[in-house]
Amino acid sequence: MAEAHQAVAFQFTITPEGIDLRLSYQALSQIYLSGLRSWKKRISRMRVKNDQGGVYPASPSSWLFVVIAILATMYMRSDPSMGLIAKIQEHLPVRGPHGQTMLSVLVFSTLLWLSLILTLRFCLKLLLSYHRWMFEQHGHISTTTKVWVTLVRLLSGRKPLLYSYQTSLPCLPVPPIKDTLERYLESVRPLLSGPGFQRMTVLAAQFENSLGNRLQRYLKLKALWATNYVSDWWEEYIYLRGRGPIMVNSNYYGMDFLYVTPTPIQAARAGNTITALLLYRRKVNSEQLTPVSPATIIPLCAAQCERMFNTTRTPGEETDVLQHWQDSEFVAVYHRGRYFRLWVYKAGRLLSPREIEYQIQRILDDPSPPGPGEDRLGALTAGDRVPWCAVRKQHFSSGVNKRSLDCIERAAFFVTLDDEEQGMMGEDPVGNLDRYAKSLLHGKCYDRWFDKSFSVVVYKNGKNGLNAEHSWADAPTVAHLWEFTLATDAFQLGYTEDGHCKGEVERSLPPPQRLTWDIPVEEQVSISLSVAQALADDVDCHVFPFRDFGKGRIKKLKISPDAFIQLALQLAYYRDRKTFCLTYEASMTRLFREGRTETVRSCSNEGCAFVKAVESGEHCRRLFRLAAEKHQNLYRLAMTGSGIDRHLFCLYVVSKYLGVESPFLTEVLSEPWRLSTSQTPVQQLELFDMKNHPDFISLGGGFGPVADDGYGVSYIIVGEDMINYHVSCKHSFSETDSHRFGAQISRALLDLLSVLTPAKSENSQAQDKKQQ
């Protein structure tokens, strides 16, 4: 967390003489800067918007319709402007009655058209602020919601583009402080003893009655001026101000298909993967991706897509900076200690997959050795941020090093041609999956460029994956990109019978450009590498597919699959550690403009009661359904802006700007998340034909442990009959073990199913045997 700013921010008191406002220029400047950043983003988006997206929900052709309609009424001796056209005509410099009339009609029609657009956007924003639909039971839709759906569809008439809804999305609301404190106390009730809970209740009451309302006014002021009162502080203080390694601690990974490798040829797989990623970038730039949630008609904020490509996190002394460039026509490639710039366009034409394969093969066949210190240069991005910042300023700010570093940082993305083989293969498929996960999470600690928005890894046997930097976007955005890449690679681009990319090759293409370096910092590279290596060696990863059942069986029981899995995780943790813990489940707030994530505190009173009942031998389905409904409600509250943790986080930031200490906030923000969980959503089911190609199953992705004595768990629900899990912890804490916890998860899933499934009679069991 950033250091405290010694200032008195915004005090509002009522004195006998009237209202007394005491303002601090330093603190108020933080509100001003947040709003300034928001408005700069808005203006920059307006500059790059195409004609259709810029006037949504209207269309450019609607302007012509308005002009023609106004002209028609004028020629019918009617004045729809009620004298405004005549007023405009008086101030026009054009001579001649016909010219003045035509121009004044054009001006009035344009103003009327723009006013209609703003009105429609305002109405759409009001409609999108309605979230009661999320709290209604499936199949029991209220009349209000039905009317609301109809109005949203009417205002969303034509097909929207990626950024069409951005100006119509509502702003994230600041929850009442009383509600947040009540929900917080409810969330820690099962984790604290009687005296401990009483002490927290007293601290919360003292905070609400004294400092809390003062901090709340500051947040409300920021929410009025800035687009999102959370996101800029979240990005800065949670990510960019972190001074430790981002490898393992922040970056996360995504995997290839579980059972299938489309081609065993490394260069060919790289050719199709790079092509698919660039095709996705083309869709982002042309706004051809849909902004609407797959399951509903509700749009999601697409702001995170803006920095997906051509983006790098550059180190600073106190805080890092995200730098984004306009589209680059090359990617950076690493192979056996050497760096290359690979041009993927020629005269504005995207190279064919076969041509990119040809260029990649040139890199693989290049026999030149790495230069002095070049092979482990990437370790600087894996170690602590302050030394990397100092080295970058001293040795990479000019000359050949700056030119080569610019090629990496300005590249569309980073590609590693790994000389190892990975995947579920050989005589030890379980162990190989675990090694595959560790390779994507940290590799050799120097063969990835962890500062890039994402790095693609293509292995010697054709397997691939990616490693993503976290500050610019959250996992669902990267998962959407990776789903498209895998599906386009396998089903759209495809391969020839001998495993090569399709297309022709222009053999006159210039070879990839080898980057050169003058590196006098081998000592610092070694130090950063030792820090990163110690962190990587401490990570214990376990990846396993759960095949006994999936969401199809769970939905038949009329239970939310996510609630089912989260309760299984609570049961597994209780069995593993003989206690409950503060549990983090990531949910999104992208129903709001520039929304990112919110925390669902999955360890609830109802969930703990159910787990204790199961462990005592009471298979109580009623307790389970209460716990599942509670979890669903917590998830809905988090998605609709009524979560706990982002609000408390922002209150804490404000207290630091004020220079005041809050025992309550200090204790809340220091609580460890010993069980950190996240679901990787499958967002583009239409891209995968699970019926005809059932082996093309995604493994999803994972992340490192958040707490030294805790677990990180990521899961992806694939199809109807499988759930893939990624579990991580640290070897240095003797009481955690990823394989043991994975076994507890599998056991808990089966036990929960037995709780919800009524015992079959002897006759039904006999019938099942006959059918088998």
N, C-alpha and C positions, 0 to 999 in steps of 0.2 A: 504494500500500500504506500502511496506517496506520502512524503513527509508533511507534517502539519503546517498550514499557512496561518501565521499569527495575525489574524484579522477578525474583526467583528463584522459579520456579514449583514444580515438584514434584521433589525430589531423593530418590533411594532408594539408600542405601549400606549395606553390611554392615560393621560395625566389630567389633573383638575383643570389645566389650562386648555385642554383639547388633545388632539392627536399629535404624538411625538414620533417622528421618523428619524432614526439614526442609521445612516448608511455608510458603508465602508467602500471606498472606490476600488480597493483591491479585490474585495469579495464580489462586488457587483460586476467587476470586469470579467469574472469567470462566467457569469450569466451571459454577458455581452458576447464573449468569445464563443460560447457554445452556440448561441443563436447565429453568430456571424458564420461559423462553419456550416450550419444548416442552410443558410441562405446562399452561401457560395455553391454548395452542392446543388441547390435548386436551379440556380442560374446556369451552372455548367451543364445540367441535364437538359435545360431548355435549348441550349446551343446545339446539342447533338441529336435532339429528337427529330425524327422524320415527320413528314407532314401529317400522317395519319395519327401517330402516337401523340403528337403535340396538341391536337384538338379533341382527343377522345373525351366524352362519348359521342361527340359529333363526328362528321367526316368532312374532308375538304370540299366534296361535291355539295354538301348541305349549304355551304356559303353561296354557291351559285343559285341554288334553289331559293334562298332568302332574297337575293338580289332580284331575281326574275319575278318573284312574288310581289315585292315592293314596287318594281317598275310597272307591273300589270295593274296594280291598284291605283298608281298615279295616273296611268293613261285612262282609267275608268273614272277620273275626276274625283277620286277619293284620296284622302291624306291619312294613312295609317300612323304617321309619325306625330300627329296632333300638333303640327306647326314646327317641329324640330328640323325637318328638311329645309324649310324656308330660312330658319335661323342659321343653319350651317351654310346655306347658299350665300347669305349676306357677308360671310367672312372668307369666302373663297376668292383667290386672285384670278381665277379663270374668267375670261371674257366670253360673252355669247350666252344667250339664255339656255340653249340646248346643252352646251358643254357644262354650264354651272349646274343645271338640273341633274344631268347624268352623274357628275362627280359627287354632288351632295347626296344623291341616292346611294351611290357606292359607299360613301363614308358612313351614312346612317345605317345601311344594311350590314356593314362590317361591325359597327359598334353593337347593333342589335344581336348579330350572330355571336359575338364574343360574350355578350351578356347572357345569352341563352346557354352557352357552354359553361360559364361560371355557375349559373343557376343549377344546371344538371349535375355538375360536379359536387356542388354543395348538397344537393338532395341525395346523391349517391353516397356521399360521406356520412350523412345522417343515417341512411339505411344500413351501411356497413358498420355503424356503431352499435347496431342491435345484435346481441349475442345470446338472447334467451333460447334460440333454436338449439344451441349446443347442450342445454340442460334438459331438453325434453326427451322422454323415453322413445326408443326406436319403435316406429309404427304408431305413435300417438302424437301426431303433429297438431298443434293448436291452430285455430283459425287465424290468429295474428301472424303466426309464422308463415302460413300459406299465402296470406296477402303480401307479406314481406318478400317472399320468394318471387312472386309475380312481379312486384315493383322492381326488384333488383334485375330481373331478366329483361324487363322493358327498358330500363335505363342502360343496360349493358348490351343492347341490341346486336350490333355487328361484332365480328370476331375481334377480341382485343389483342393487342400486341404485348410484348413482355413488360414494358414500362407504362402501358396505357393507364393503369389504375393508380399510379404512384401519387398523383395529386388528389385522388379521391379517398385514399386510405385515411382512417381516423388516427389521431395522435394517441399514444399510450397514456392512459389516465393515471394520475397519482392517487393511489387508494387512500381512504381515510386511515389515519394513523391508529385509530382505535381498533379498526378491523384487522389491520396487520398484526398488532400486538396480541389480539385475541387468538388469531390463527397460529402465531408463533408459539404461544404458551400451550396451545392444544397439541402442537407438533412435538414438543419436548416432554410432554406429560409422561409418556411411557418410558422415557430414558432417564428420568430423575427420581431420586428418592423423595419422600414426603418433605423433609426439611429443605432439600435442594430445590424442589419445585416451588415451595413457599418463598424461598429467597429470590428466585427469578421473578415470581409474581410481584414481589415488592419492588424489585429493580425496574420492572416494566412499568408499574404504576408511577414510580418516581420520575421515570423518563417521560412518560406521557404528560404528566402534570407540570413538568418544568421545561426541560430542553426540547422535548419532542415537537411541540407545536411550533416552536421557533424555527426549527430545522424544516418542518413541513411547509411553512410559508415560503421558504427559500426554494424548495422543490417546485411548488406551485408557480412561483414566478418564472422559474426556468422552463417549466412545461408550457407556459404561455408564449415564450419567445423562441425556444428551440423546437425542432421537429420531434425529437424523442428525448425525454429527460434522463434516460438511462444509457443509451448505446455509446455515446462518445466517451463518457467516463468509464464504462465497462471495458471498452476497447483499450483505453489508455492505461488504466490502473491494474486491470486484471491481466492484460497481455503485454502491452508495449513497455510498461515500466518494470516488468520482471527482469532482474539482472542475472538470474541463473540460466543454465542451458535450456533452450526451447526443445531440443531433442528429448524425447521420452516424456518430459514434463508438460509439454504443450502440444507438439505435433502429433498427428494420428495417422493411421494407415488404412488403405483399402486393398482388398485381395481380388484375385482372378477367379474364374470359375473353379468349382470344387473338383469336378470329375473330368473336365475336358480342357485340353490345351489345343486350340484350333490349328496350330502348326508348331513343329519342333524347331523350326529355323528361326534363330534369334533375330536376324536382320529383317526377315519377312514380318514377324510379329511386331517389331518396332515400326516398320513401314506402315502397317495398317493402323496401329495404335496412334501414331503421330497424326496420320491423316484424319482419323475419327475425331481426335481432339481439336484439330483445326476446323473441321466441319462444324463442330459444336460452337467454336468461337465465331464462326460466320453466322450461325443462328442467333447467338447473343447480340452480335453487332447489328443484325438486321431485325432484331426483336421478334423472331419467328417462334420463340418458345412461349408456351402458354403460361400466363401468370395465375391461372385458376387452380385451386386445390383439386387433385384428382377425384376426390370423393364428393365434392360439393361444387356449388357455383360461386363460392367465396374466393376472392383473389388473395394472394399472398404477396407480401412485399418482395420486390425483386432487386432491391438495392445492393445486395451482396454479390450479385452477378457482375457488377460493374468492374470489380477489381480481381476477377478470376484469372485473367491472363495478363502478361506483361507487367507483373507486380512482384516487388521484392520488399522484404522487411530489412531495413538497413539499421545497423547498431548505433546507439548514441550513449553518451555518458550517463544520463539520468533516464532517458526514455528513447526507445527505438522509433523509427518513422516508417510508415508504409509509403513506398513510392510506386506510382503507377504511370506507365508510359502509353502513348498511342500504339496501335498495332505494329508489332515488329514482324519482319518477314523471315525470321530465323529462330532456331531453338539452340540451346546449349547442350552439348553431349559430353559425358565423361566415360572414358574407357581405359582401364588399366593405368590409372595415374595421369592420364592426359586429357586436356580439355579442347573441345572443338566447337566452332560455330558452323552450324549446318543450315544453309539457306533452303527454305522450303517453298519459295516462290521464285519464278523466273519471268520477268517482264509482266508482273501482275498475275501470272497463272500459277495456281497451286499445283505443285508437282504431283504426279500420280503416285499411288502407293508403291508401284513397282520401281519408280524412280527414287523414291525415298529409301526403299530397301537397298537399291544399288548404292546410294550414298552411304548408308549405314554400313554396308559390307565393306566399303572402302575404309571406313574407320576401323572396323574389326581387323582388316588385313594390314593396316598400317603398322610396320615393325618398329617405328621410332620409339625410343625409351622416353620416359618422363624426364623433365628437366630437374635440376637440383631443388628439392623441397616441393615440387609440384604435386607429387602423387598424394600427399596428405594435406594439401592446402585446405580442403573442405572441412577439416577438423575445426578450423576457426569458427565456422557457423554452428558447430556442435557443442562448443564449450561456453564459458561465461561470456556475457555480452560486453562488459566494460573492457577487458583485454582486446577483444575483437574490434571494438570501437577505436581504441588507441592505435592498434596496428594498422587499421584501415586509414586513419588520418595520416599516419606517419609514412606509410609505405605504399598505399594504393590510391593516393590522391592526385597523382600525375604520372606521366610517362607510360611505359609499356604496361605496367601493372594496372593503371587506371583504364587503359583501353581494353585490356582483357577482362577486367572485372566488369566494365560496362557491358561487354558482350553477354556475360552471364546474367547480370541483373536486368538488362533490358530485353532479354530473350522472352519469347512467348511462354515457355516453361523449360524445365530442366529434365534431361533424360540421362539415366545411368544404364549403361550396357554392362550388366553384372556378369562376372566370369564364373559364377556358381550356378548350380541347378537347385530349384526349389519346387515345392508342391507336395501334394499327398501322393507319395510314390514309394517304391521299394518295399523292403521287408519291415520297415518301421513307419507306417503312414502317420500314426499319432505323433511320434516324435518329429517327423518331417514337417507336419503342419505347424507345430510349435516353433521350429527353427525358421520356417517361412514367415511367420508373424514377426519374430524378432528381427529378421533380416529387413523387413519392410519398415519396422519401427525405428531402427537405428543403423542397420547395415554394419559396415566396418568402422563407423563413426567418422569417416572421412570421404566416403564415396557417394555421398548425397550432398546437395546444397540446401540445407535446412531453412535458409532464409527465403527461398523462392515460394511463391504462393502454393505451388505443388510441384513435386518431382516424380516423374514416371520411371519405374524400374522395370527393365526387360532382362530376364535371366537367360542363361546359356541354352536352356532346354525349351525356350519359347514361353515360359510362364511370365506373367507380368504383375504389376501392382503399382500403388502410388503412395507417396508420403506427402501430407498436406500441412502447411503452416496454418495456425488456428486464428490469428488475430483478425484476418480480413473477412472471414466467413465461418459459418458453423457447418457441421458435418452433413446435414441434408442437402446443402447447396453443392458440395463436392460429390456427394453420393449421386445426385441427379446427373452431374457431368460424367461420372464413372459408369453409371448404368447405360447412358447413351453410347459411351466409348466401347464398352464390351459388346453391346448389341450390334452396333454398326460394324465393328470389326468382324464378328462371327457371321452375321446374317445378311448384311448389306454389301460390304466390300468383298469378303470371302477370300479364298485362296485357290490356286490351281491344284491339280491332282498331285503334283510333286511338292506342295507346301509353300510355293512362292506367291507373292502378291500378284494381283491381276494388273494388266495394263502394259503399255509399251515403255521403253527406256530411250531417252535421248542421251547417248553416251558422250556427247560434247559438253555435258554439264561440268562446271568447274568443281574440283574436289573440295570437300569440307575444309574449312580454314583452321589450322592448328593454332591455338592461342599460346602465346609465349609469356614468360614471367621472369622477373628478376626478384627472387625471394630471399631477402636477408633475415628472415624472421623464423627460421627453423626451430629455434628454442621455444618461442611462443606457440608455434604449431604443436610441438611436442607436449607443452603444458596443457593446451586445450584438449589435445587428444587423450591425455591421461585422465583429465576430468571427465570427459565424455565416456571413455572406456570403462571407468569405474561405475558410472551411472548405468551403462548398457549391461555390464556383467551382473548388476544387481537385479535386473528385471527378470521375473519369472512369468513366462507366457504359456497359456494353454488354449488351444483352439479345438473345438469339437462340434460335430453336427449331432443334434438330437433328433433321431428318426422315429421314435416310438409313436409319436402323434404330433400334430401341428394345429394351426388355427382352425382347420375344418372341424376337428373333433371338439375343440373348445367352444366354437360358435354354436354348435348343436346344443350345448349346455346353456346357451343364452348368457354367456359371460364374455366380457371384453378380454381378448387375448393378452393385451398389455397388462391389465389388472391381474390376470391369472399368473403371468410370468413374474410380475413384481412380488406377488404374495409367495410364489415359490422361492424367490430370492430371499425373502425375509425368513422363511422356514429353513432354507439352506444355511444362511448366516447364523441363525440361532443354534442350529445343530453343530456348526463348525466352531463357534466361539462361545457358546453357552450364554449368550446375552444378545440384546438388541443394540443397534447403533443408528446414528444419524445417517439417513440414506438420501442420496442425491439422484434424482432422475431428471434428465434434461427434457424440457419441452420448449416449444417455440412460441414467440410472440409476434410472428410475421403477419398476423391479422392486422397489425398496426404498422404505421409507416416507420421504416428503419428499425423494425423490431428484430431482436436476436433471440435470446433464450430466457427462460425462467426456470426455477427449480421446483420440482414436485417433491415434497418431503414424504417419501413413500412409506416410512415407518410411522404408522398411525396407531391410535388406541385400539381401533377395531381390528387392524391387522395383527397386532400383538396378542389380542385376546384369542383370535383364531389360532395362531401358532401355538399358544400355550394349550389350547384345547386339543389340538392334534397331538402334541407331545404327551399329553396326559391320557391319550387313548380315546378321546371324545371326537368322533368324526361328525362334527356339527355343520351341516350344510347352511343353516341359517346364519351362523357367524361368518362363514365364508362369503356369502352374498352381501352381508353388511359391509365386510371389509372391501370387497370388490367395488361396491357402489361408492364407498368412501374414497377409494383411490380414484375412481373416475371423476368424482366431483372435484377432488384436488387438482386433477389434470385440467379439467375445464376452467377452473378458477385461474390457474397459471396461464393458460392460453388467452384468457379474456382480460388480462391486465390486473388481476386481483391476487397475484402471487405474494409471497412473503419476502424472499431473499433479495430481489433487485431493489425493492423499496428500502429495506434496511441497509443495503449496501450504499445507496445514494444518500441516505440520512447520515451514514458514517462519513462519507466524503465531505458532506457539508460541515459536519462537526470539525473535521480537520481544517477546512478553510476558515472556520470560526476560531480555531485555536482553543477549543474547549474539549474536555474529556467527558465521555459518557461511559460509566462502568457497565451499563447494560449493553451498549453497542459494541464495546471492546470485547466483552465476553461472547456475544453472539457471533461476531466476525472471526473469533479465534477457535470456534468449535470445529473439530476435524470431521470430514466426510469419510468415514471408514468404509463405506460401501457406495461407490460412485457408479451409476448405471446409465446406459443410453441405448435406445433402440435405433437401428439404422432402417429407415423406412424404405420400402420398395415403392417408388413413385411412378414408374412407367411400365406397368404390367403389359401394356400393348406391344412393347418392344420384344417381349420374350414369349415364345410359344411353348409353354410348359407341357402341352399335350403331345405335340410332335417332337419336341426336343427336351425331354425331361432331364437329361444329363447336364444341360446348361444352367446350373444352379449357382447363384452368386454366394460367395463365402461372407460377404459383408466386410466389415473392418473393425478395428479396435484401437485402444489407447493405453497408455501407461497408468499405473496406480496413482491416485491423487494423494493418499496419505501413506506414510511410511509403514504403518501397521494395518493397512486396509487393502481392499480389492477394487479393481476396476473391471466392470463387466459391460460388454457390449453384445447386443444380440440382434439378429435379423430374422424375421419371419418370412420364410421362403415357401411359396406355394401353399398347399393345404396340409402338408404332412411333414414339414421339417422346420426346425429352429436351429440356427447356427449360433454358437456362443464363442466369445473371445474373453478370456479371463486373464488378468494380470495382477501381480503383487510383487513384493521384494524378497529376495533371498535373505537379506540382512535381518529381517524380522522372522524369528524362528517359528512363530505361531501361525503364520500364513503359508499356504501352499496352493498353488493354482490348480494342480491336478486333483488334490483332495476336495477343493471347493467345487470344481467341475463335477466330481462324482456326487457331491451333496446336492447340486442343482438338479442333476438327472433324477436322483432319488426323490427329491421334493416334488418335481413335476409329476412323477408317477403316483406319488402319494396323494397329491391334490386331485388328480383325476379319479382315484379310487374313492375319495371323499364325496365327489360330486356324482359319481356313477352308481346308481342303485344296484345292489347285489342281484344277480340274475337267479331266477328259479332253476330247479333241476331240469325241468322240461325245456326251458329256453337254452340252457347250456347243452343239452342233448341235441337240440335242433341245430345249434351252431356247429357241433362236431359233425353232424350229417352233411351240412353245407360245405364244410372244409374237405 
